[in-house]
Amino acid sequence: MAQSSGIRFTGGMLITAIFFGLIMVVLCLGSLFIFRPASNSTAPLAVFTVIPAPTATVILPTEIPPTPTFSTDELLSGRIEIGVFVKINGTEGAGLRLRAEPGVSAAAMVLGNEGEEFLVKDGPSRKDGFNWWKLESQKDATRNGWAAADYLMAITQPE
């Protein structure tokens, strides 16, 4: 039989090792609490402010403005009306957005070029401080939309 030349542990040695292990764990945990940084009681706490989401507000007009009617003299003087040809004027070359509906916040459908001519199809509609007219190009019917009258000039015949 072969003899083992290893160290033999006795019951007393095992109990002593467990005891010293427990002392080490207690010392480590204790040092975490003893040597931790002091709490700063003057430090501000996080403050959360709940801001409610905006809600849709519908403003109903109290009075509907009347649709203007023009006399023959006014029509002959270059006033815009349905069936009249207009050209984009006064944009300093930047062009004019023709929109899906009257109003500056409506989606832009087409950019009309300075001097481009259109036929007035509908209007006027008053919104956002402008009179809006529905225009359509005679060369391309897909080029249509609502435009502010401030940038339109009535013409007698398209070129």
Rosetta constraint file for C-alpha pairs under 8 A:
AtomPair CA 9 CA 13 HARMONIC 6.11 0.50
AtomPair CA 9 CA 14 HARMONIC 6.86 0.50
AtomPair CA 10 CA 14 HARMONIC 6.50 0.50
AtomPair CA 11 CA 15 HARMONIC 6.33 0.50
AtomPair CA 12 CA 16 HARMONIC 6.17 0.50
AtomPair CA 13 CA 17 HARMONIC 6.19 0.50
AtomPair CA 14 CA 18 HARMONIC 6.31 0.50
AtomPair CA 15 CA 19 HARMONIC 6.12 0.50
AtomPair CA 16 CA 20 HARMONIC 6.22 0.50
AtomPair CA 17 CA 21 HARMONIC 6.07 0.50
AtomPair CA 18 CA 22 HARMONIC 6.20 0.50
AtomPair CA 19 CA 23 HARMONIC 6.33 0.50
AtomPair CA 20 CA 24 HARMONIC 6.21 0.50
AtomPair CA 21 CA 25 HARMONIC 6.34 0.50
AtomPair CA 22 CA 26 HARMONIC 6.20 0.50
AtomPair CA 23 CA 27 HARMONIC 6.13 0.50
AtomPair CA 24 CA 28 HARMONIC 6.12 0.50
AtomPair CA 25 CA 29 HARMONIC 6.17 0.50
AtomPair CA 26 CA 30 HARMONIC 5.87 0.50
AtomPair CA 27 CA 31 HARMONIC 6.02 0.50
AtomPair CA 28 CA 32 HARMONIC 6.51 0.50
AtomPair CA 29 CA 33 HARMONIC 6.75 0.50
AtomPair CA 30 CA 34 HARMONIC 6.05 0.50
AtomPair CA 31 CA 35 HARMONIC 5.66 0.50
AtomPair CA 31 CA 36 HARMONIC 7.92 0.50
AtomPair CA 32 CA 36 HARMONIC 5.85 0.50
AtomPair CA 67 CA 124 HARMONIC 7.23 0.50
AtomPair CA 68 CA 124 HARMONIC 7.96 0.50
AtomPair CA 70 CA 74 HARMONIC 5.79 0.50
AtomPair CA 70 CA 75 HARMONIC 6.40 0.50
AtomPair CA 71 CA 75 HARMONIC 6.34 0.50
AtomPair CA 72 CA 76 HARMONIC 6.18 0.50
AtomPair CA 73 CA 77 HARMONIC 6.20 0.50
AtomPair CA 74 CA 78 HARMONIC 6.98 0.50
AtomPair CA 74 CA 79 HARMONIC 5.97 0.50
AtomPair CA 75 CA 79 HARMONIC 5.10 0.50
AtomPair CA 75 CA 80 HARMONIC 7.38 0.50
AtomPair CA 75 CA 81 HARMONIC 7.82 0.50
AtomPair CA 78 CA 153 HARMONIC 7.67 0.50
AtomPair CA 78 CA 154 HARMONIC 5.28 0.50
AtomPair CA 78 CA 155 HARMONIC 6.95 0.50
AtomPair CA 79 CA 154 HARMONIC 6.32 0.50
AtomPair CA 80 CA 84 HARMONIC 6.29 0.50
AtomPair CA 80 CA 86 HARMONIC 7.48 0.50
AtomPair CA 80 CA 120 HARMONIC 7.81 0.50
AtomPair CA 80 CA 153 HARMONIC 7.67 0.50
AtomPair CA 80 CA 154 HARMONIC 5.73 0.50
AtomPair CA 81 CA 120 HARMONIC 6.65 0.50
AtomPair CA 81 CA 123 HARMONIC 7.45 0.50
AtomPair CA 81 CA 124 HARMONIC 7.71 0.50
AtomPair CA 82 CA 119 HARMONIC 7.86 0.50
AtomPair CA 82 CA 120 HARMONIC 4.92 0.50
AtomPair CA 82 CA 121 HARMONIC 5.34 0.50
AtomPair CA 82 CA 122 HARMONIC 5.68 0.50
AtomPair CA 82 CA 123 HARMONIC 6.94 0.50
AtomPair CA 83 CA 119 HARMONIC 6.24 0.50
AtomPair CA 83 CA 120 HARMONIC 5.32 0.50
AtomPair CA 83 CA 121 HARMONIC 6.25 0.50
AtomPair CA 84 CA 119 HARMONIC 5.96 0.50
AtomPair CA 84 CA 120 HARMONIC 5.58 0.50
AtomPair CA 84 CA 154 HARMONIC 6.86 0.50
AtomPair CA 84 CA 155 HARMONIC 7.43 0.50
AtomPair CA 84 CA 156 HARMONIC 7.61 0.50
AtomPair CA 85 CA 117 HARMONIC 6.81 0.50
AtomPair CA 85 CA 118 HARMONIC 5.68 0.50
AtomPair CA 85 CA 119 HARMONIC 4.54 0.50
AtomPair CA 85 CA 120 HARMONIC 6.15 0.50
AtomPair CA 85 CA 154 HARMONIC 5.93 0.50
AtomPair CA 85 CA 155 HARMONIC 5.53 0.50
AtomPair CA 85 CA 156 HARMONIC 6.69 0.50
AtomPair CA 85 CA 157 HARMONIC 6.55 0.50
AtomPair CA 85 CA 158 HARMONIC 6.51 0.50
AtomPair CA 86 CA 117 HARMONIC 5.60 0.50
AtomPair CA 86 CA 118 HARMONIC 5.43 0.50
AtomPair CA 86 CA 119 HARMONIC 6.32 0.50
AtomPair CA 86 CA 120 HARMONIC 7.10 0.50
AtomPair CA 86 CA 152 HARMONIC 6.02 0.50
AtomPair CA 86 CA 153 HARMONIC 5.25 0.50
AtomPair CA 86 CA 154 HARMONIC 4.27 0.50
AtomPair CA 86 CA 155 HARMONIC 5.33 0.50
AtomPair CA 87 CA 114 HARMONIC 7.71 0.50
AtomPair CA 87 CA 115 HARMONIC 5.38 0.50
AtomPair CA 87 CA 116 HARMONIC 5.29 0.50
AtomPair CA 87 CA 117 HARMONIC 4.17 0.50
AtomPair CA 87 CA 118 HARMONIC 6.09 0.50
AtomPair CA 87 CA 152 HARMONIC 5.64 0.50
AtomPair CA 87 CA 153 HARMONIC 5.41 0.50
AtomPair CA 87 CA 154 HARMONIC 6.59 0.50
AtomPair CA 87 CA 155 HARMONIC 6.98 0.50
AtomPair CA 88 CA 95 HARMONIC 7.46 0.50
AtomPair CA 88 CA 96 HARMONIC 7.07 0.50
AtomPair CA 88 CA 112 HARMONIC 7.15 0.50
AtomPair CA 88 CA 113 HARMONIC 6.85 0.50
AtomPair CA 88 CA 114 HARMONIC 5.16 0.50
AtomPair CA 88 CA 115 HARMONIC 4.95 0.50
AtomPair CA 88 CA 116 HARMONIC 5.64 0.50
AtomPair CA 88 CA 117 HARMONIC 6.66 0.50
AtomPair CA 88 CA 151 HARMONIC 5.74 0.50
AtomPair CA 88 CA 152 HARMONIC 4.79 0.50
AtomPair CA 88 CA 153 HARMONIC 6.45 0.50
AtomPair CA 89 CA 114 HARMONIC 5.80 0.50
AtomPair CA 89 CA 115 HARMONIC 5.96 0.50
AtomPair CA 89 CA 151 HARMONIC 5.13 0.50
AtomPair CA 89 CA 152 HARMONIC 5.44 0.50
AtomPair CA 89 CA 153 HARMONIC 6.15 0.50
AtomPair CA 90 CA 114 HARMONIC 7.54 0.50
AtomPair CA 90 CA 151 HARMONIC 5.56 0.50
AtomPair CA 90 CA 152 HARMONIC 7.83 0.50
AtomPair CA 91 CA 95 HARMONIC 5.58 0.50
AtomPair CA 91 CA 96 HARMONIC 6.80 0.50
AtomPair CA 91 CA 114 HARMONIC 6.43 0.50
AtomPair CA 91 CA 151 HARMONIC 6.71 0.50
AtomPair CA 92 CA 114 HARMONIC 7.38 0.50
AtomPair CA 93 CA 113 HARMONIC 7.21 0.50
AtomPair CA 93 CA 114 HARMONIC 5.38 0.50
AtomPair CA 94 CA 113 HARMONIC 7.29 0.50
AtomPair CA 94 CA 114 HARMONIC 7.00 0.50
AtomPair CA 95 CA 111 HARMONIC 6.21 0.50
AtomPair CA 95 CA 112 HARMONIC 5.37 0.50
AtomPair CA 95 CA 113 HARMONIC 4.38 0.50
AtomPair CA 95 CA 114 HARMONIC 5.03 0.50
AtomPair CA 96 CA 111 HARMONIC 5.53 0.50
AtomPair CA 96 CA 112 HARMONIC 4.97 0.50
AtomPair CA 96 CA 113 HARMONIC 6.48 0.50
AtomPair CA 96 CA 114 HARMONIC 7.37 0.50
AtomPair CA 96 CA 147 HARMONIC 7.32 0.50
AtomPair CA 96 CA 151 HARMONIC 7.48 0.50
AtomPair CA 97 CA 108 HARMONIC 5.73 0.50
AtomPair CA 97 CA 109 HARMONIC 7.14 0.50
AtomPair CA 97 CA 110 HARMONIC 5.83 0.50
AtomPair CA 97 CA 111 HARMONIC 4.54 0.50
AtomPair CA 97 CA 112 HARMONIC 6.07 0.50
AtomPair CA 97 CA 147 HARMONIC 6.80 0.50
AtomPair CA 98 CA 108 HARMONIC 5.76 0.50
AtomPair CA 98 CA 109 HARMONIC 5.73 0.50
AtomPair CA 98 CA 110 HARMONIC 5.14 0.50
AtomPair CA 98 CA 111 HARMONIC 6.04 0.50
AtomPair CA 98 CA 112 HARMONIC 6.67 0.50
AtomPair CA 98 CA 135 HARMONIC 7.88 0.50
AtomPair CA 98 CA 144 HARMONIC 6.63 0.50
AtomPair CA 98 CA 145 HARMONIC 4.52 0.50
AtomPair CA 98 CA 146 HARMONIC 5.01 0.50
AtomPair CA 98 CA 147 HARMONIC 5.06 0.50
AtomPair CA 99 CA 103 HARMONIC 7.74 0.50
AtomPair CA 99 CA 106 HARMONIC 5.89 0.50
AtomPair CA 99 CA 107 HARMONIC 5.50 0.50
AtomPair CA 99 CA 108 HARMONIC 4.25 0.50
AtomPair CA 99 CA 109 HARMONIC 5.16 0.50
AtomPair CA 99 CA 110 HARMONIC 7.01 0.50
AtomPair CA 99 CA 145 HARMONIC 4.91 0.50
AtomPair CA 99 CA 146 HARMONIC 4.86 0.50
AtomPair CA 99 CA 147 HARMONIC 6.57 0.50
AtomPair CA 100 CA 106 HARMONIC 6.07 0.50
AtomPair CA 100 CA 107 HARMONIC 5.60 0.50
AtomPair CA 100 CA 108 HARMONIC 6.29 0.50
AtomPair CA 100 CA 109 HARMONIC 5.97 0.50
AtomPair CA 100 CA 145 HARMONIC 5.54 0.50
AtomPair CA 100 CA 146 HARMONIC 6.36 0.50
AtomPair CA 101 CA 106 HARMONIC 5.83 0.50
AtomPair CA 101 CA 107 HARMONIC 7.58 0.50
AtomPair CA 101 CA 145 HARMONIC 7.02 0.50
AtomPair CA 101 CA 146 HARMONIC 5.75 0.50
AtomPair CA 102 CA 106 HARMONIC 6.71 0.50
AtomPair CA 102 CA 125 HARMONIC 6.70 0.50
AtomPair CA 102 CA 126 HARMONIC 7.73 0.50
AtomPair CA 102 CA 127 HARMONIC 6.51 0.50
AtomPair CA 102 CA 132 HARMONIC 5.75 0.50
AtomPair CA 102 CA 133 HARMONIC 7.80 0.50
AtomPair CA 102 CA 146 HARMONIC 5.65 0.50
AtomPair CA 102 CA 147 HARMONIC 7.37 0.50
AtomPair CA 103 CA 127 HARMONIC 5.52 0.50
AtomPair CA 103 CA 128 HARMONIC 5.89 0.50
AtomPair CA 103 CA 130 HARMONIC 7.93 0.50
AtomPair CA 103 CA 132 HARMONIC 7.65 0.50
AtomPair CA 104 CA 128 HARMONIC 6.70 0.50
AtomPair CA 109 CA 144 HARMONIC 7.58 0.50
AtomPair CA 109 CA 145 HARMONIC 6.63 0.50
AtomPair CA 110 CA 143 HARMONIC 6.18 0.50
AtomPair CA 110 CA 144 HARMONIC 6.93 0.50
AtomPair CA 110 CA 145 HARMONIC 7.17 0.50
AtomPair CA 112 CA 116 HARMONIC 6.43 0.50
AtomPair CA 117 CA 137 HARMONIC 6.65 0.50
AtomPair CA 117 CA 138 HARMONIC 7.95 0.50
AtomPair CA 117 CA 158 HARMONIC 6.60 0.50
AtomPair CA 118 CA 135 HARMONIC 5.71 0.50
AtomPair CA 118 CA 136 HARMONIC 5.26 0.50
AtomPair CA 118 CA 137 HARMONIC 4.53 0.50
AtomPair CA 118 CA 138 HARMONIC 6.41 0.50
AtomPair CA 119 CA 135 HARMONIC 5.51 0.50
AtomPair CA 119 CA 136 HARMONIC 5.28 0.50
AtomPair CA 119 CA 137 HARMONIC 6.20 0.50
AtomPair CA 119 CA 138 HARMONIC 6.78 0.50
AtomPair CA 120 CA 133 HARMONIC 6.58 0.50
AtomPair CA 120 CA 134 HARMONIC 5.84 0.50
AtomPair CA 120 CA 135 HARMONIC 4.65 0.50
AtomPair CA 120 CA 136 HARMONIC 6.59 0.50
AtomPair CA 121 CA 133 HARMONIC 7.51 0.50
AtomPair CA 121 CA 134 HARMONIC 5.34 0.50
AtomPair CA 121 CA 135 HARMONIC 5.57 0.50
AtomPair CA 121 CA 136 HARMONIC 6.73 0.50
AtomPair CA 122 CA 133 HARMONIC 5.91 0.50
AtomPair CA 122 CA 134 HARMONIC 4.78 0.50
AtomPair CA 122 CA 135 HARMONIC 7.29 0.50
AtomPair CA 123 CA 132 HARMONIC 6.40 0.50
AtomPair CA 123 CA 133 HARMONIC 4.66 0.50
AtomPair CA 123 CA 134 HARMONIC 5.98 0.50
AtomPair CA 124 CA 131 HARMONIC 5.85 0.50
AtomPair CA 124 CA 132 HARMONIC 5.33 0.50
AtomPair CA 124 CA 133 HARMONIC 5.13 0.50
AtomPair CA 124 CA 134 HARMONIC 7.83 0.50
AtomPair CA 125 CA 131 HARMONIC 5.54 0.50
AtomPair CA 125 CA 132 HARMONIC 5.00 0.50
AtomPair CA 125 CA 133 HARMONIC 6.73 0.50
AtomPair CA 126 CA 130 HARMONIC 5.73 0.50
AtomPair CA 126 CA 131 HARMONIC 4.56 0.50
AtomPair CA 126 CA 132 HARMONIC 6.14 0.50
AtomPair CA 127 CA 131 HARMONIC 6.59 0.50
AtomPair CA 127 CA 132 HARMONIC 7.31 0.50
AtomPair CA 130 CA 148 HARMONIC 5.83 0.50
AtomPair CA 130 CA 149 HARMONIC 6.88 0.50
AtomPair CA 130 CA 150 HARMONIC 7.29 0.50
AtomPair CA 131 CA 148 HARMONIC 5.74 0.50
AtomPair CA 131 CA 149 HARMONIC 5.50 0.50
AtomPair CA 131 CA 150 HARMONIC 7.69 0.50
AtomPair CA 132 CA 146 HARMONIC 5.94 0.50
AtomPair CA 132 CA 147 HARMONIC 5.32 0.50
AtomPair CA 132 CA 148 HARMONIC 4.60 0.50
AtomPair CA 132 CA 149 HARMONIC 5.77 0.50
AtomPair CA 133 CA 146 HARMONIC 5.26 0.50
AtomPair CA 133 CA 147 HARMONIC 5.43 0.50
AtomPair CA 133 CA 148 HARMONIC 6.55 0.50
AtomPair CA 133 CA 149 HARMONIC 6.61 0.50
AtomPair CA 134 CA 144 HARMONIC 7.25 0.50
AtomPair CA 134 CA 145 HARMONIC 5.40 0.50
AtomPair CA 134 CA 146 HARMONIC 4.25 0.50
AtomPair CA 134 CA 147 HARMONIC 6.45 0.50
AtomPair CA 135 CA 144 HARMONIC 5.35 0.50
AtomPair CA 135 CA 145 HARMONIC 5.46 0.50
AtomPair CA 135 CA 146 HARMONIC 6.03 0.50
AtomPair CA 135 CA 147 HARMONIC 7.02 0.50
AtomPair CA 136 CA 140 HARMONIC 7.85 0.50
AtomPair CA 136 CA 141 HARMONIC 5.95 0.50
AtomPair CA 136 CA 142 HARMONIC 7.63 0.50
AtomPair CA 136 CA 143 HARMONIC 5.98 0.50
AtomPair CA 136 CA 144 HARMONIC 4.23 0.50
AtomPair CA 136 CA 145 HARMONIC 6.76 0.50
AtomPair CA 137 CA 141 HARMONIC 5.49 0.50
AtomPair CA 137 CA 142 HARMONIC 7.60 0.50
AtomPair CA 137 CA 143 HARMONIC 5.57 0.50
AtomPair CA 137 CA 144 HARMONIC 6.27 0.50
AtomPair CA 147 CA 151 HARMONIC 7.85 0.50
AtomPair CA 147 CA 152 HARMONIC 7.99 0.50
AtomPair CA 148 CA 152 HARMONIC 7.25 0.50
AtomPair CA 149 CA 153 HARMONIC 7.90 0.50
